[in-house]
Amino acid sequence: MPILVGGCVRDHLLNIPSKDFDIELYNTTSLTSVENCLKKYGNVKEVGKSFGVLLLSTPEFSFDFALARQEKKIEDGHKGFEVITSSSLTYKEASLRRDFTINSIGYDFFEKNFLDPFNGIEDLKNKTIKHIKDETFIEDALRVYRATQFSSRFDFKIDSNTKKLCKNMVDTVEFKTLPKERVFEELKKLFLKSPKPSIGMEILKEFGILKYFPELEALVGCIQDEEYHPEGDVWVHTLMTLDEMVKLKTGDEYRDLYLFYALLCHDLGKPYCTKEIDGRITSHKHEALGVKPTETFLNRITNEKKFIEKVIPLVKNHLAPFQLYKADSSIKAVKRLSLKCNIEDLCIVCLADCKGRTIPDKKKCDDAISWVLERAREMNISQEGLKPYIQGRDLINLGMKPSKEFKDILDFALNLQIDENFDKEIILEKIKEKYIK
């Protein structure tokens, strides 16, 4: 007997479209006949051989078929569960392993009715995140992050008893040793699926989770100049920029995610340099000072170096578009900026930063970004950046031998390309005149 379960049922009741469907199979202990049946509909792959899960992929949808099962905690860690399948399990018995009542709702295809052993439908109506059972809930510390991202995504309140358990779990060894990949995945959902990520970030703060991310915790209470940041401290401003980023999403999940992280990290340098001078609060060079704490923070939650490398230059240069606009800078400055990072990405970060505050006039934010983008796009350098005419191989072709001097020569060539707008042949001639005797 197939029962549709989990997030797809919840999302259906919330009028949220789904492309991934989980089906639990009851009154059977074998997937062989199911697999043979499914093969005519698409590609079928078996995973989790110890308890049996079949993945069916079609051009539009993805389906997981799994035997009804129970999970028993036998040792520490997220893998420390014994999985027990049984053809005699009731839906309620199998659902005890789930985290929240809103995720325990099933749909019976044959009877055409919802199965709701823990009143999840009522909690959906009341917009409440409520755990199912104390003893099973605390077995997986990741559920603290799951409560956070669900609350943020759906703007649901967390039940007081669930909240109490979550706060207690934050201080456990298991929570402290959660694999970074699992934490990253929950934060990814928080950022990409929440209409207001600030809700989730405030919950992380309320639960006491920021103590494990001191780079973020330092933003709380870090004062700012009221003229430019009347909204409050750096933490408040950062959360406002995340909410602004929701309006600027590109539709490319990977890109949107590193842009969210660039905004989360963009002012991490402020606690290192914020001072009050002559009655004004300044954070001089906070962009550059933010690079190190950004690297430290990101390494806590991901091993993906490419992702970190996308975020760092956006943090380091997040003020540049507005600075160029205010100074009415030359095309040369825009060219040089394109060598440091993707201008399209940078402008999104700069725009969210500018609008993520309670200043009265936000039109200047749009004006600044339009000014920079227009110039970068005219030169076709808004995404890939300026391509230097002269490379090391060109110097070798001139008969020069690789040396430490190559860097100086290439810098000289690039300056001629940007400042003088010389073409490649003229630059090569200038190199001959200056460096080849």
C-alpha positions as CSV (number, residue, x, y, z in Angstrom):
1,M,0.0,0.0,0.0
2,P,1.6,3.3,-1.1
3,I,1.3,6.4,1.1
4,L,2.5,9.8,0.0
5,V,4.4,11.3,2.9
6,G,6.5,14.2,4.2
7,G,7.2,17.5,2.7
8,C,5.2,17.1,-0.5
9,V,2.0,16.5,1.5
10,R,2.7,19.5,3.7
11,D,3.5,21.7,0.8
12,H,0.3,20.6,-1.0
13,L,-1.7,21.7,2.0
14,L,0.2,25.0,2.0
15,N,-0.4,25.5,-1.8
16,I,3.3,25.2,-2.5
17,P,4.2,23.3,-5.7
18,S,6.4,20.2,-5.4
19,K,8.6,18.3,-7.8
20,D,9.9,15.8,-5.3
21,F,7.6,13.1,-3.9
22,D,8.2,10.6,-1.1
23,I,6.1,7.4,-1.1
24,E,6.2,5.0,1.8
25,L,5.2,1.4,1.1
26,Y,3.2,-0.6,3.7
27,N,2.3,-4.4,3.9
28,T,5.4,-5.4,2.0
29,T,9.0,-6.3,2.7
30,S,10.3,-6.4,-0.9
31,L,11.0,-3.7,-3.4
32,T,11.7,-6.1,-6.3
33,S,8.2,-6.1,-7.8
34,V,7.9,-2.3,-7.2
35,E,11.2,-1.8,-9.0
36,N,10.1,-3.8,-12.0
37,C,6.9,-1.8,-12.2
38,L,8.7,1.6,-12.0
39,K,11.2,0.9,-14.7
40,K,8.7,1.6,-17.4
41,Y,8.2,5.2,-16.1
42,G,11.8,6.3,-15.9
43,N,15.3,5.7,-14.6
44,V,15.2,3.7,-11.3
45,K,18.1,3.6,-8.8
46,E,18.4,1.7,-5.6
47,V,20.0,3.4,-2.5
48,G,20.1,2.5,1.1
49,K,20.3,-1.2,0.5
50,S,20.0,-2.0,4.2
51,F,16.5,-0.7,4.4
52,G,15.5,-0.2,0.7
53,V,14.9,3.0,-1.1
54,L,14.1,3.3,-4.8
55,L,14.7,6.6,-6.7
56,L,12.5,7.1,-9.8
57,S,13.5,10.1,-12.0
58,T,11.4,11.4,-14.8
59,P,12.0,14.6,-16.9
60,E,9.7,16.7,-14.6
61,F,9.6,14.9,-11.2
62,S,11.6,12.9,-8.7
63,F,10.0,10.1,-6.6
64,D,11.5,8.2,-3.6
65,F,9.9,4.9,-2.8
66,A,10.8,3.4,0.6
67,L,9.6,0.6,2.8
68,A,7.8,1.7,6.0
69,R,10.3,1.7,8.8
70,Q,11.2,2.7,12.3
71,E,14.5,4.1,13.5
72,K,16.2,3.3,16.8
73,K,19.1,5.3,18.2
74,I,22.0,3.0,19.0
75,E,25.0,5.3,19.1
76,D,26.0,9.0,18.9
77,G,26.0,10.9,15.6
78,H,23.6,11.3,12.8
79,K,24.4,7.8,11.4
80,G,23.9,6.1,14.8
81,F,20.4,4.7,14.0
82,E,19.3,1.2,13.5
83,V,16.7,1.0,10.7
84,I,13.9,-1.6,11.2
85,T,11.5,-2.3,8.3
86,S,8.4,-4.3,8.9
87,S,5.3,-5.2,6.8
88,S,3.1,-4.9,9.9
89,L,3.9,-1.3,10.8
90,T,1.0,1.1,11.1
91,Y,1.3,4.5,9.6
92,K,1.3,6.1,13.1
93,E,4.1,3.8,14.3
94,A,6.3,4.6,11.3
95,S,5.6,8.3,11.6
96,L,7.0,8.5,15.1
97,R,10.5,8.8,13.6
98,R,9.6,12.1,11.9
99,D,10.5,15.4,13.4
100,F,7.5,17.7,13.3
101,T,3.7,17.1,13.2
102,I,3.5,19.1,9.9
103,N,5.9,16.6,8.3
104,S,4.0,13.5,9.6
105,I,0.9,13.9,7.4
106,G,0.3,11.2,4.8
107,Y,-2.0,10.7,1.9
108,D,-3.6,7.3,1.1
109,F,-4.0,6.9,-2.7
110,F,-6.5,4.1,-2.4
111,E,-8.7,5.6,0.2
112,K,-8.1,9.1,-1.1
113,N,-7.8,10.6,2.4
114,F,-5.2,12.2,4.6
115,L,-3.5,10.3,7.4
116,D,-2.8,12.6,10.3
117,P,-1.9,10.7,13.5
118,F,-0.3,13.8,15.3
119,N,-2.7,16.6,14.2
120,G,-0.3,18.1,11.8
121,I,-3.1,19.6,9.7
122,E,-4.3,21.5,12.7
123,D,-0.7,22.8,13.3
124,L,-0.5,23.9,9.7
125,K,-3.7,25.9,10.2
126,N,-2.4,27.4,13.4
127,K,1.0,28.0,11.7
128,T,2.9,26.1,14.4
129,I,6.1,24.1,14.3
130,K,5.6,21.3,16.9
131,H,7.7,18.2,17.5
132,I,6.1,14.8,17.7
133,K,7.7,13.1,20.7
134,D,10.4,14.3,23.1
135,E,12.4,11.1,23.2
136,T,12.7,10.7,19.4
137,F,13.0,14.4,18.6
138,I,16.2,14.9,20.7
139,E,17.9,11.9,18.9
140,D,19.0,14.1,16.0
141,A,20.4,17.5,16.9
142,L,20.0,18.8,13.3
143,R,16.3,19.2,14.1
144,V,17.2,22.5,15.8
145,Y,18.3,23.9,12.4
146,R,15.3,22.3,10.8
147,A,12.9,24.0,13.2
148,T,14.6,27.2,12.4
149,Q,14.4,27.0,8.6
150,F,10.8,25.8,8.6
151,S,9.8,28.6,10.9
152,S,11.6,31.1,8.6
153,R,10.3,29.6,5.4
154,F,6.6,29.4,6.4
155,D,6.6,32.2,9.0
156,F,5.3,29.7,11.6
157,K,5.9,30.1,15.3
158,I,7.7,27.4,17.1
159,D,5.7,25.6,19.9
160,S,7.0,26.6,23.4
161,N,7.8,23.0,24.3
162,T,9.6,22.4,21.0
163,K,11.5,25.7,21.5
164,K,12.6,24.5,25.0
165,L,13.9,21.2,23.7
166,C,15.8,23.0,20.9
167,K,17.5,25.4,23.4
168,N,18.6,22.4,25.5
169,M,19.9,20.5,22.4
170,V,22.1,23.5,21.4
171,D,24.4,22.7,24.4
172,T,24.8,19.0,23.7
173,V,27.9,17.4,22.3
174,E,25.9,16.0,19.4
175,F,24.8,19.5,18.3
176,K,28.4,20.8,18.6
177,T,29.7,18.0,16.4
178,L,27.1,18.1,13.7
179,P,28.7,17.6,10.3
180,K,29.1,21.0,8.6
181,E,27.6,19.6,5.4
182,R,24.3,19.0,7.1
183,V,24.2,22.4,8.8
184,F,25.1,24.1,5.4
185,E,22.1,22.3,3.8
186,E,19.6,23.5,6.3
187,L,21.0,27.1,6.1
188,K,20.8,26.8,2.3
189,K,17.0,26.1,2.6
190,L,16.7,29.0,5.1
191,F,18.2,31.5,2.6
192,L,16.8,30.2,-0.7
193,K,13.3,29.4,0.5
194,S,12.5,32.0,3.1
195,P,10.6,35.2,2.1
196,K,12.3,36.7,5.2
197,P,15.6,35.0,6.1
198,S,15.9,37.5,9.0
199,I,13.2,35.4,10.9
200,G,15.5,32.3,10.8
201,M,18.6,34.3,11.8
202,E,16.8,35.8,14.8
203,I,15.8,32.3,15.9
204,L,19.5,31.1,15.6
205,K,20.3,34.1,17.9
206,E,17.4,33.3,20.3
207,F,18.5,29.6,20.5
208,G,22.0,30.6,21.5
209,I,23.5,29.1,18.3
210,L,25.6,32.2,17.5
211,K,28.1,31.3,20.1
212,Y,29.3,28.6,17.7
213,F,29.8,31.3,15.0
214,P,31.6,34.1,16.9
215,E,32.1,36.1,13.6
216,L,28.3,36.5,13.5
217,E,27.9,37.0,17.2
218,A,30.3,39.9,17.1
219,L,27.8,41.8,14.9
220,V,25.2,41.9,17.7
221,G,25.6,45.3,19.5
222,C,28.3,46.6,17.1
223,I,27.2,50.2,16.8
224,Q,26.9,52.2,13.5
225,D,26.6,55.8,12.6
226,E,22.9,56.9,12.8
227,E,23.1,59.0,9.7
228,Y,23.9,56.0,7.5
229,H,22.4,53.3,9.6
230,P,19.4,54.6,11.6
231,E,18.1,51.0,11.8
232,G,20.5,49.9,14.6
233,D,23.5,47.8,15.1
234,V,25.4,45.7,12.4
235,W,23.3,42.6,13.2
236,V,20.1,44.4,12.4
237,H,21.5,45.8,9.2
238,T,22.9,42.5,8.1
239,L,19.5,40.8,8.5
240,M,17.8,43.6,6.6
241,T,20.3,43.1,3.7
242,L,19.4,39.4,3.6
243,D,15.7,40.2,3.3
244,E,16.5,42.6,0.5
245,M,18.4,39.9,-1.3
246,V,15.2,37.9,-1.5
247,K,13.9,40.6,-3.9
248,L,17.1,40.4,-6.0
249,K,17.4,36.6,-6.5
250,T,18.5,35.6,-10.0
251,G,16.9,32.1,-10.2
252,D,20.3,30.4,-10.2
253,E,20.4,28.7,-6.8
254,Y,24.2,28.4,-6.5
255,R,24.7,32.0,-7.4
256,D,21.9,33.2,-5.2
257,L,23.4,31.2,-2.3
258,Y,26.9,32.8,-2.5
259,L,25.3,36.2,-2.8
260,F,23.3,35.6,0.4
261,Y,26.5,34.5,2.1
262,A,28.3,37.6,0.8
263,L,25.7,39.7,2.4
264,L,25.8,37.7,5.6
265,C,29.5,38.3,5.8
266,H,29.9,41.7,4.2
267,D,30.3,43.6,7.5
268,L,32.2,41.0,9.5
269,G,35.1,43.4,9.6
270,K,33.2,46.2,11.4
271,P,33.7,44.8,15.0
272,Y,37.5,45.0,14.3
273,C,37.6,48.7,13.4
274,T,34.5,50.5,14.7
275,K,35.4,53.6,16.6
276,E,33.8,56.8,17.8
277,I,35.8,59.8,16.6
278,D,34.6,63.4,17.3
279,G,31.1,62.1,18.0
280,R,30.9,60.1,14.7
281,I,31.1,56.4,14.5
282,T,33.4,55.1,11.8
283,S,34.4,51.6,10.5
284,H,37.3,52.5,8.3
285,K,38.6,49.7,6.1
286,H,36.0,47.3,7.4
287,E,35.7,45.7,3.9
288,A,39.4,44.5,3.8
289,L,39.3,43.6,7.5
290,G,36.2,41.4,6.8
291,V,38.1,39.0,4.6
292,K,39.8,37.0,7.4
293,P,36.6,36.5,9.6
294,T,34.7,35.6,6.4
295,E,37.2,32.9,5.5
296,T,37.1,31.6,9.1
297,F,33.3,31.6,9.2
298,L,32.8,30.0,5.8
299,N,35.3,27.3,6.6
300,R,33.2,26.4,9.7
301,I,30.3,25.5,7.4
302,T,31.7,24.3,4.1
303,N,34.7,22.6,2.6
304,E,33.9,23.9,-0.9
305,K,36.8,26.2,-1.7
306,K,35.2,27.5,-5.0
307,F,32.2,28.7,-3.0
308,I,34.4,30.5,-0.5
309,E,36.4,32.1,-3.4
310,K,33.1,33.5,-4.8
311,V,32.2,35.2,-1.6
312,I,35.5,36.7,-0.5
313,P,36.0,39.3,-3.3
314,L,32.3,40.4,-2.9
315,V,33.0,41.1,0.8
316,K,36.2,42.9,0.1
317,N,34.8,45.2,-2.6
318,H,31.2,45.6,-1.5
319,L,31.4,49.4,-1.2
320,A,33.2,49.9,-4.5
321,P,30.2,50.4,-6.8
322,F,28.8,53.2,-4.6
323,Q,32.2,54.8,-4.1
324,L,32.8,54.9,-7.9
325,Y,29.3,56.4,-8.4
326,K,29.8,59.1,-5.7
327,A,33.2,60.0,-7.1
328,D,31.9,60.0,-10.7
329,S,34.9,57.9,-11.5
330,S,36.4,57.3,-14.9
331,I,35.9,54.2,-17.1
332,K,39.4,53.2,-16.0
333,A,38.2,52.6,-12.4
334,V,35.3,50.4,-13.6
335,K,37.8,48.4,-15.7
336,R,40.0,47.9,-12.7
337,L,37.0,46.8,-10.6
338,S,36.1,44.2,-13.1
339,L,39.5,42.5,-12.5
340,K,38.7,42.1,-8.8
341,C,35.3,40.4,-9.0
342,N,32.1,39.9,-11.1
343,I,30.5,43.3,-11.3
344,E,27.0,41.9,-11.9
345,D,27.3,40.0,-8.6
346,L,28.9,42.9,-6.8
347,C,26.2,45.3,-7.8
348,I,23.5,42.9,-6.4
349,V,25.4,42.8,-3.1
350,C,25.9,46.6,-3.1
351,L,22.3,47.2,-3.8
352,A,21.0,44.9,-1.0
353,D,23.5,46.6,1.3
354,C,22.4,50.0,0.4
355,K,18.7,49.2,0.7
356,G,19.0,47.1,3.8
357,R,18.7,50.0,6.1
358,T,16.1,52.6,7.1
359,I,17.5,55.6,5.3
360,P,14.7,57.8,3.8
361,D,16.1,58.1,0.3
362,K,16.8,54.7,-1.3
363,K,16.6,56.0,-4.9
364,K,20.3,56.7,-4.8
365,C,20.9,53.0,-4.3
366,D,19.4,52.2,-7.7
367,D,21.0,55.2,-9.3
368,A,24.5,54.1,-8.2
369,I,24.1,50.5,-9.4
370,S,22.6,51.6,-12.7
371,W,25.6,53.9,-13.3
372,V,28.2,51.2,-12.7
373,L,26.3,48.4,-14.6
374,E,25.7,50.6,-17.6
375,R,29.4,51.4,-18.0
376,A,30.5,47.8,-17.3
377,R,28.0,46.4,-19.8
378,E,29.0,48.9,-22.5
379,M,32.5,47.4,-22.3
380,N,31.3,43.9,-21.9
381,I,33.1,43.4,-18.6
382,S,30.2,43.2,-16.2
383,Q,30.5,39.4,-15.9
384,E,33.8,38.1,-17.0
385,G,35.9,41.2,-16.4
386,L,38.6,42.8,-18.5
387,K,40.8,40.4,-20.3
388,P,44.5,41.5,-20.3
389,Y,46.0,41.7,-23.8
390,I,49.4,40.6,-22.7
391,Q,50.1,37.2,-21.1
392,G,53.3,35.5,-20.0
393,R,53.5,33.6,-23.2
394,D,53.6,36.9,-25.1
395,L,56.7,37.9,-23.1
396,I,58.3,34.5,-23.9
397,N,57.5,35.1,-27.6
398,L,59.5,38.3,-27.3
399,G,62.5,36.2,-26.3
400,M,62.3,37.0,-22.6
401,K,63.0,34.3,-20.0
402,P,60.4,33.7,-17.1
403,S,61.5,35.6,-14.0
404,K,60.2,37.6,-11.0
405,E,60.2,40.6,-13.3
406,F,57.4,39.1,-15.3
407,K,54.8,40.4,-12.8
408,D,56.1,43.9,-13.0
409,I,56.1,43.8,-16.8
410,L,52.5,42.4,-17.0
411,D,51.3,45.1,-14.6
412,F,53.0,47.7,-16.8
413,A,51.2,46.2,-19.8
414,L,47.8,46.2,-18.1
415,N,48.2,49.8,-17.0
416,L,48.9,50.8,-20.6
417,Q,45.8,48.8,-21.7
418,I,43.6,50.5,-19.0
419,D,45.0,54.0,-18.7
420,E,46.1,54.6,-22.3
421,N,43.7,52.4,-24.1
422,F,46.5,51.0,-26.2
423,D,46.0,48.0,-28.3
424,K,48.1,44.8,-28.0
425,E,50.7,45.7,-30.7
426,I,51.5,49.1,-29.3
427,I,51.8,47.7,-25.8
428,L,54.3,45.1,-27.0
429,E,56.3,47.9,-28.6
430,K,56.3,49.8,-25.3
431,I,57.5,46.6,-23.5
432,K,60.4,46.2,-26.0
433,E,61.4,49.9,-25.5
434,K,61.3,49.6,-21.7
435,Y,62.5,46.1,-20.9
436,I,64.5,44.7,-23.8
437,K,67.8,46.3,-24.3
